[in-house]
């Protein structure tokens, strides 16, 4: 299975295609079963918006957004999906680190 197929499987598992037209999840399933490369050009095109997504960035405790809009695809996107609580909010590695740092600081603050 290529990373593209794993990506589609992860998205399907999380119900990302539930609100889309039925053909979208149908094509995703086909890609997983047969291989992404076996899809027609038009079918690949339908899935393309999900195969690269922008990082939603990280907001510090002061409410300042870091403005990150890194494009995630391939392994990076797969990792972001696997680690995200919400597939609408995918983050790059650096923003995930920032967020966990803020969460850590917050926990420390609360413990004092
Ligand atoms: Zn980012």
Backbone and ligand atoms as CSV (ligand in chain L), in Angstrom:
chain,resi,resn,atom,element,x,y,z
A,1,UNK,N,N,0.842,-1.197,0.000
A,1,UNK,CA,C,0.000,0.000,0.000
A,1,UNK,C,C,0.883,1.255,0.000
A,2,UNK,N,N,0.616,2.152,-0.907
A,2,UNK,CA,C,1.408,3.387,-0.944
A,2,UNK,C,C,0.877,4.363,0.101
A,3,UNK,N,N,1.625,5.418,0.311
A,3,UNK,CA,C,1.218,6.395,1.319
A,3,UNK,C,C,-0.114,7.057,0.926
A,4,UNK,N,N,-0.345,7.226,-0.360
A,4,UNK,CA,C,-1.604,7.818,-0.829
A,4,UNK,C,C,-2.785,6.938,-0.443
A,5,UNK,N,N,-2.617,5.632,-0.605
A,5,UNK,CA,C,-3.694,4.706,-0.250
A,5,UNK,C,C,-3.904,4.656,1.257
A,6,UNK,N,N,-2.805,4.704,2.011
A,6,UNK,CA,C,-2.921,4.734,3.476
A,6,UNK,C,C,-3.640,6.002,3.935
A,7,UNK,N,N,-3.314,7.072,3.240
A,7,UNK,CA,C,-3.923,8.371,3.526
A,7,UNK,C,C,-5.434,8.297,3.319
A,8,UNK,N,N,-5.837,7.719,2.202
A,8,UNK,CA,C,-7.264,7.603,1.895
A,8,UNK,C,C,-7.951,6.689,2.899
A,9,UNK,N,N,-7.263,5.615,3.297
A,9,UNK,CA,C,-7.830,4.698,4.284
A,9,UNK,C,C,-8.034,5.410,5.611
A,10,UNK,N,N,-7.051,6.242,6.004
A,10,UNK,CA,C,-7.143,6.970,7.268
A,10,UNK,C,C,-8.284,7.983,7.222
A,11,UNK,N,N,-8.448,8.631,6.086
A,11,UNK,CA,C,-9.524,9.622,5.932
A,11,UNK,C,C,-10.893,8.943,5.959
A,12,UNK,N,N,-10.964,7.815,5.293
A,12,UNK,CA,C,-12.212,7.054,5.216
A,12,UNK,C,C,-12.617,6.576,6.610
A,13,UNK,N,N,-11.643,6.073,7.326
A,13,UNK,CA,C,-11.843,5.567,8.683
A,13,UNK,C,C,-12.392,6.664,9.610
A,14,UNK,N,N,-11.945,7.894,9.375
A,14,UNK,CA,C,-12.373,9.009,10.212
A,14,UNK,C,C,-13.639,9.696,9.711
A,15,UNK,N,N,-14.239,9.113,8.676
A,15,UNK,CA,C,-15.517,9.630,8.199
A,15,UNK,C,C,-15.443,10.956,7.468
A,16,UNK,N,N,-14.262,11.269,6.971
A,16,UNK,CA,C,-14.074,12.544,6.282
A,16,UNK,C,C,-14.952,12.656,5.021
A,17,UNK,N,N,-15.225,11.520,4.407
A,17,UNK,CA,C,-16.003,11.556,3.160
A,17,UNK,C,C,-17.512,11.459,3.403
A,18,UNK,N,N,-17.915,11.317,4.653
A,18,UNK,CA,C,-19.333,11.126,4.959
A,18,UNK,C,C,-20.225,12.259,4.471
A,19,UNK,N,N,-19.692,13.467,4.509
A,19,UNK,CA,C,-20.505,14.612,4.089
A,19,UNK,C,C,-20.352,14.938,2.617
A,20,UNK,N,N,-19.588,14.126,1.928
A,20,UNK,CA,C,-19.379,14.366,0.498
A,20,UNK,C,C,-20.330,13.501,-0.309
A,21,UNK,N,N,-20.338,13.755,-1.607
A,21,UNK,CA,C,-21.135,12.904,-2.487
A,21,UNK,C,C,-20.629,11.467,-2.354
A,22,UNK,N,N,-21.547,10.554,-2.504
A,22,UNK,CA,C,-21.203,9.145,-2.326
A,22,UNK,C,C,-20.067,8.678,-3.238
A,23,UNK,N,N,-20.002,9.265,-4.439
A,23,UNK,CA,C,-18.971,8.827,-5.387
A,23,UNK,C,C,-17.560,9.067,-4.832
A,24,UNK,N,N,-17.420,10.096,-3.975
A,24,UNK,CA,C,-16.091,10.407,-3.453
A,24,UNK,C,C,-15.569,9.251,-2.594
A,25,UNK,N,N,-16.405,8.779,-1.658
A,25,UNK,CA,C,-15.932,7.666,-0.833
A,25,UNK,C,C,-15.818,6.395,-1.668
A,26,UNK,N,N,-16.656,6.283,-2.699
A,26,UNK,CA,C,-16.575,5.143,-3.618
A,26,UNK,C,C,-15.223,5.096,-4.323
A,27,UNK,N,N,-14.791,6.247,-4.780
A,27,UNK,CA,C,-13.502,6.326,-5.474
A,27,UNK,C,C,-12.357,6.063,-4.485
A,28,UNK,N,N,-12.495,6.612,-3.278
A,28,UNK,CA,C,-11.463,6.379,-2.263
A,28,UNK,C,C,-11.332,4.881,-1.975
A,29,UNK,N,N,-12.486,4.205,-1.857
A,29,UNK,CA,C,-12.453,2.758,-1.587
A,29,UNK,C,C,-11.807,1.991,-2.734
A,30,UNK,N,N,-12.130,2.418,-3.943
A,30,UNK,CA,C,-11.551,1.799,-5.141
A,30,UNK,C,C,-10.024,1.945,-5.126
A,31,UNK,N,N,-9.568,3.147,-4.770
A,31,UNK,CA,C,-8.125,3.403,-4.723
A,31,UNK,C,C,-7.455,2.496,-3.700
A,32,UNK,N,N,-8.135,2.283,-2.565
A,32,UNK,CA,C,-7.565,1.445,-1.512
A,32,UNK,C,C,-7.537,-0.024,-1.954
A,33,UNK,N,N,-8.625,-0.442,-2.603
A,33,UNK,CA,C,-8.700,-1.841,-3.035
A,33,UNK,C,C,-7.778,-2.157,-4.210
A,34,UNK,N,N,-7.819,-1.284,-5.220
A,34,UNK,CA,C,-7.085,-1.585,-6.458
A,34,UNK,C,C,-5.699,-0.943,-6.493
A,35,UNK,N,N,-5.592,0.253,-6.075
A,35,UNK,CA,C,-4.404,1.107,-6.070
A,35,UNK,C,C,-4.781,2.453,-6.678
A,36,UNK,N,N,-4.180,3.469,-6.129
A,36,UNK,CA,C,-4.477,4.828,-6.567
A,36,UNK,C,C,-4.107,5.011,-8.035
A,37,UNK,N,N,-3.024,4.386,-8.434
A,37,UNK,CA,C,-2.546,4.518,-9.810
A,37,UNK,C,C,-3.504,3.951,-10.845
A,38,UNK,N,N,-4.358,3.024,-10.420
A,38,UNK,CA,C,-5.287,2.410,-11.368
A,38,UNK,C,C,-6.499,3.295,-11.633
A,39,UNK,N,N,-6.627,4.382,-10.877
A,39,UNK,CA,C,-7.770,5.277,-11.086
A,39,UNK,C,C,-7.595,6.079,-12.370
A,40,UNK,N,N,-8.723,6.521,-12.897
A,40,UNK,CA,C,-8.650,7.380,-14.080
A,40,UNK,C,C,-8.210,8.774,-13.635
A,41,UNK,N,N,-7.850,9.570,-14.602
A,41,UNK,CA,C,-7.407,10.930,-14.315
A,41,UNK,C,C,-8.496,11.706,-13.578
A,42,UNK,N,N,-9.731,11.553,-14.034
A,42,UNK,CA,C,-10.861,12.264,-13.430
A,42,UNK,C,C,-11.082,11.812,-11.993
A,43,UNK,N,N,-10.932,10.516,-11.742
A,43,UNK,CA,C,-11.107,9.987,-10.377
A,43,UNK,C,C,-10.029,10.511,-9.441
A,44,UNK,N,N,-8.809,10.562,-9.939
A,44,UNK,CA,C,-7.712,11.105,-9.132
A,44,UNK,C,C,-7.980,12.569,-8.803
A,45,UNK,N,N,-8.531,13.254,-9.791
A,45,UNK,CA,C,-8.816,14.676,-9.623
A,45,UNK,C,C,-9.845,14.897,-8.499
A,46,UNK,N,N,-10.833,14.020,-8.426
A,46,UNK,CA,C,-11.865,14.125,-7.385
A,46,UNK,C,C,-11.238,14.002,-5.992
A,47,UNK,N,N,-10.256,13.133,-5.878
A,47,UNK,CA,C,-9.632,12.904,-4.568
A,47,UNK,C,C,-8.535,13.921,-4.235
A,48,UNK,N,N,-8.074,14.633,-5.253
A,48,UNK,CA,C,-6.901,15.493,-5.050
A,48,UNK,C,C,-7.017,16.517,-3.911
A,49,UNK,N,N,-8.210,17.101,-3.654
A,49,UNK,CA,C,-8.253,18.080,-2.554
A,49,UNK,C,C,-7.871,17.486,-1.199
A,50,UNK,N,N,-8.037,16.189,-1.035
A,50,UNK,CA,C,-7.736,15.566,0.258
A,50,UNK,C,C,-6.283,15.124,0.386
A,51,UNK,N,N,-5.586,15.132,-0.742
A,51,UNK,CA,C,-4.228,14.583,-0.730
A,51,UNK,C,C,-3.166,15.612,-0.383
A,52,UNK,N,N,-3.557,16.862,-0.338
A,52,UNK,CA,C,-2.655,17.866,0.198
A,52,UNK,C,C,-3.505,18.900,0.918
A,53,UNK,N,N,-3.162,19.160,2.145
A,53,UNK,CA,C,-3.944,20.086,2.959
A,53,UNK,C,C,-2.997,21.018,3.695
A,54,UNK,N,N,-3.520,22.193,4.023
A,54,UNK,CA,C,-2.676,23.165,4.701
A,54,UNK,C,C,-2.749,22.990,6.209
A,55,UNK,N,N,-1.618,23.224,6.832
A,55,UNK,CA,C,-1.550,23.227,8.290
A,55,UNK,C,C,-2.463,24.336,8.800
A,56,UNK,N,N,-3.194,24.063,9.891
A,56,UNK,CA,C,-4.079,25.108,10.439
A,56,UNK,C,C,-3.317,26.057,11.360
A,57,UNK,N,N,-2.059,25.736,11.638
A,57,UNK,CA,C,-1.246,26.610,12.475
A,57,UNK,C,C,-1.485,26.379,13.957
A,58,UNK,N,N,-0.802,27.152,14.737
A,58,UNK,CA,C,-0.898,27.009,16.179
A,58,UNK,C,C,-1.182,28.386,16.778
A,59,UNK,N,N,-2.015,28.408,17.820
A,59,UNK,CA,C,-2.342,29.666,18.486
A,59,UNK,C,C,-1.754,29.638,19.889
A,60,UNK,N,N,-0.978,30.636,20.233
A,60,UNK,CA,C,-0.355,30.640,21.560
A,60,UNK,C,C,-1.384,31.050,22.626
A,61,UNK,N,N,-1.027,30.887,23.912
A,61,UNK,CA,C,-2.006,31.177,24.970
A,61,UNK,C,C,-2.508,32.626,24.938
A,62,UNK,N,N,-1.750,33.507,24.313
A,62,UNK,CA,C,-2.179,34.896,24.195
A,62,UNK,C,C,-3.135,35.120,23.035
A,63,UNK,N,N,-3.470,34.027,22.317
A,63,UNK,CA,C,-4.415,34.129,21.210
A,63,UNK,C,C,-3.761,34.546,19.904
A,64,UNK,N,N,-2.429,34.528,19.875
A,64,UNK,CA,C,-1.727,34.908,18.655
A,64,UNK,C,C,-1.485,33.705,17.748
A,65,UNK,N,N,-2.003,33.773,16.543
A,65,UNK,CA,C,-1.836,32.672,15.592
A,65,UNK,C,C,-0.483,32.815,14.894
A,66,UNK,N,N,0.221,31.719,14.756
A,66,UNK,CA,C,1.569,31.798,14.175
A,66,UNK,C,C,1.588,31.967,12.657
A,67,UNK,N,N,0.417,31.928,12.032
A,67,UNK,CA,C,0.351,32.191,10.597
A,67,UNK,C,C,0.903,31.081,9.728
A,68,UNK,N,N,1.156,29.924,10.317
A,68,UNK,CA,C,1.707,28.815,9.547
A,68,UNK,C,C,0.675,28.315,8.539
A,69,UNK,N,N,1.103,28.119,7.313
A,69,UNK,CA,C,0.177,27.529,6.339
A,69,UNK,C,C,0.944,26.555,5.461
A,70,UNK,N,N,1.835,25.804,6.089
A,70,UNK,CA,C,2.622,24.792,5.399
A,70,UNK,C,C,1.689,23.800,4.707
A,71,UNK,N,N,2.051,23.394,3.519
A,71,UNK,CA,C,1.243,22.397,2.837
A,71,UNK,C,C,1.691,21.009,3.266
A,72,UNK,N,N,0.727,20.213,3.686
A,72,UNK,CA,C,1.027,18.856,4.122
A,72,UNK,C,C,0.602,17.880,3.044
A,73,UNK,N,N,1.494,16.951,2.726
A,73,UNK,CA,C,1.077,15.857,1.852
A,73,UNK,C,C,1.908,14.613,2.165
A,74,UNK,N,N,1.567,13.517,1.532
A,74,UNK,CA,C,2.314,12.270,1.738
A,74,UNK,C,C,2.380,11.871,3.200
A,75,UNK,N,N,3.566,11.439,3.617
A,75,UNK,CA,C,3.770,10.935,4.978
A,75,UNK,C,C,3.423,11.968,6.040
A,76,UNK,N,N,3.743,13.212,5.727
A,76,UNK,CA,C,3.502,14.275,6.692
A,76,UNK,C,C,2.007,14.456,6.952
A,77,UNK,N,N,1.243,14.391,5.881
A,77,UNK,CA,C,-0.210,14.524,6.004
A,77,UNK,C,C,-0.785,13.314,6.739
A,78,UNK,N,N,-0.287,12.144,6.405
A,78,UNK,CA,C,-0.759,10.922,7.065
A,78,UNK,C,C,-0.517,11.003,8.570
A,79,UNK,N,N,0.655,11.456,8.942
A,79,UNK,CA,C,0.997,11.595,10.352
A,79,UNK,C,C,0.078,12.620,11.036
A,80,UNK,N,N,-0.140,13.731,10.338
A,80,UNK,CA,C,-1.007,14.784,10.886
A,80,UNK,C,C,-2.418,14.258,11.119
A,81,UNK,N,N,-2.912,13.449,10.187
A,81,UNK,CA,C,-4.262,12.881,10.319
A,81,UNK,C,C,-4.313,11.908,11.494
A,82,UNK,N,N,-3.270,11.079,11.585
A,82,UNK,CA,C,-3.252,10.081,12.658
A,82,UNK,C,C,-3.175,10.729,14.039
A,83,UNK,N,N,-2.519,11.879,14.126
A,83,UNK,CA,C,-2.336,12.521,15.417
A,83,UNK,C,C,-3.424,13.535,15.755
A,84,UNK,N,N,-4.207,13.921,14.757
A,84,UNK,CA,C,-5.206,14.966,14.994
A,84,UNK,C,C,-6.454,14.413,15.673
A,85,UNK,N,N,-7.033,15.221,16.565
A,85,UNK,CA,C,-8.311,14.859,17.171
A,85,UNK,C,C,-9.424,15.156,16.181
A,86,UNK,N,N,-9.162,16.132,15.337
A,86,UNK,CA,C,-10.164,16.622,14.417
A,86,UNK,C,C,-9.506,16.763,13.049
A,87,UNK,N,N,-10.046,16.082,12.045
A,87,UNK,CA,C,-9.424,16.115,10.724
A,87,UNK,C,C,-9.567,17.485,10.051
A,88,UNK,N,N,-10.355,18.366,10.656
A,88,UNK,CA,C,-10.462,19.727,10.127
A,88,UNK,C,C,-9.269,20.568,10.573
A,89,UNK,N,N,-8.596,20.101,11.615
A,89,UNK,CA,C,-7.479,20.859,12.168
A,89,UNK,C,C,-6.201,20.050,12.097
A,90,UNK,N,N,-5.597,20.015,10.937
A,90,UNK,CA,C,-4.360,19.271,10.765
A,90,UNK,C,C,-3.177,20.209,10.957
A,91,UNK,N,N,-2.177,19.711,11.636
A,91,UNK,CA,C,-1.020,20.565,11.921
A,91,UNK,C,C,0.276,19.935,11.460
A,92,UNK,N,N,1.227,20.778,11.093
A,92,UNK,CA,C,2.558,20.292,10.755
A,92,UNK,C,C,3.304,19.968,12.057
A,93,UNK,N,N,4.434,19.334,11.902
A,93,UNK,CA,C,5.225,18.898,13.033
A,93,UNK,C,C,5.561,20.059,13.976
A,94,UNK,N,N,5.970,21.161,13.399
A,94,UNK,CA,C,6.402,22.288,14.199
A,94,UNK,C,C,5.242,22.899,15.002
A,95,UNK,N,N,4.062,22.979,14.399
A,95,UNK,CA,C,2.906,23.517,15.130
A,95,UNK,C,C,2.434,22.551,16.214
A,96,UNK,N,N,2.547,21.261,15.950
A,96,UNK,CA,C,2.183,20.276,16.982
A,96,UNK,C,C,3.095,20.438,18.183
A,97,UNK,N,N,4.399,20.667,17.903
A,97,UNK,CA,C,5.358,20.887,18.990
A,97,UNK,C,C,5.006,22.134,19.780
A,98,UNK,N,N,4.658,23.194,19.078
A,98,UNK,CA,C,4.275,24.439,19.745
A,98,UNK,C,C,3.075,24.201,20.647
A,99,UNK,N,N,2.061,23.531,20.100
A,99,UNK,CA,C,0.851,23.274,20.864
A,99,UNK,C,C,1.118,22.445,22.107
A,100,UNK,N,N,1.968,21.424,21.966
A,100,UNK,CA,C,2.200,20.578,23.132
A,100,UNK,C,C,3.041,21.333,24.158
A,101,UNK,N,N,3.875,22.252,23.691
A,101,UNK,CA,C,4.640,23.105,24.600
A,101,UNK,C,C,3.684,24.019,25.386
A,102,UNK,N,N,2.723,24.625,24.700
A,102,UNK,CA,C,1.751,25.496,25.368
A,102,UNK,C,C,0.925,24.691,26.378
A,103,UNK,N,N,0.528,23.490,25.969
A,103,UNK,CA,C,-0.279,22.643,26.854
A,103,UNK,C,C,0.525,22.275,28.098
A,104,UNK,N,N,1.797,22.008,27.888
A,104,UNK,CA,C,2.686,21.669,28.988
A,104,UNK,C,C,2.821,22.856,29.957
A,105,UNK,N,N,3.019,24.053,29.384
A,105,UNK,CA,C,3.137,25.264,30.206
A,105,UNK,C,C,1.856,25.487,31.010
A,106,UNK,N,N,0.726,25.255,30.337
A,106,UNK,CA,C,-0.579,25.456,30.958
A,106,UNK,C,C,-0.760,24.491,32.142
A,107,UNK,N,N,-0.393,23.233,31.927
A,107,UNK,CA,C,-0.504,22.222,32.992
A,107,UNK,C,C,0.347,22.615,34.182
A,108,UNK,N,N,1.530,23.112,33.877
A,108,UNK,CA,C,2.457,23.527,34.925
A,108,UNK,C,C,1.865,24.684,35.735
A,109,UNK,N,N,1.265,25.608,35.008
A,109,UNK,CA,C,0.652,26.784,35.615
A,109,UNK,C,C,-0.493,26.358,36.537
A,110,UNK,N,N,-1.284,25.412,36.058
A,110,UNK,CA,C,-2.434,24.938,36.820
A,110,UNK,C,C,-2.011,24.153,38.055
A,111,UNK,N,N,-0.838,23.520,37.959
A,111,UNK,CA,C,-0.356,22.694,39.069
A,111,UNK,C,C,0.197,23.552,40.213
A,112,UNK,N,N,0.522,24.806,39.878
A,112,UNK,CA,C,1.122,25.664,40.902
A,112,UNK,C,C,0.101,26.223,41.880
L,1,ZN,ZN,ZN,2.235,24.474,10.899
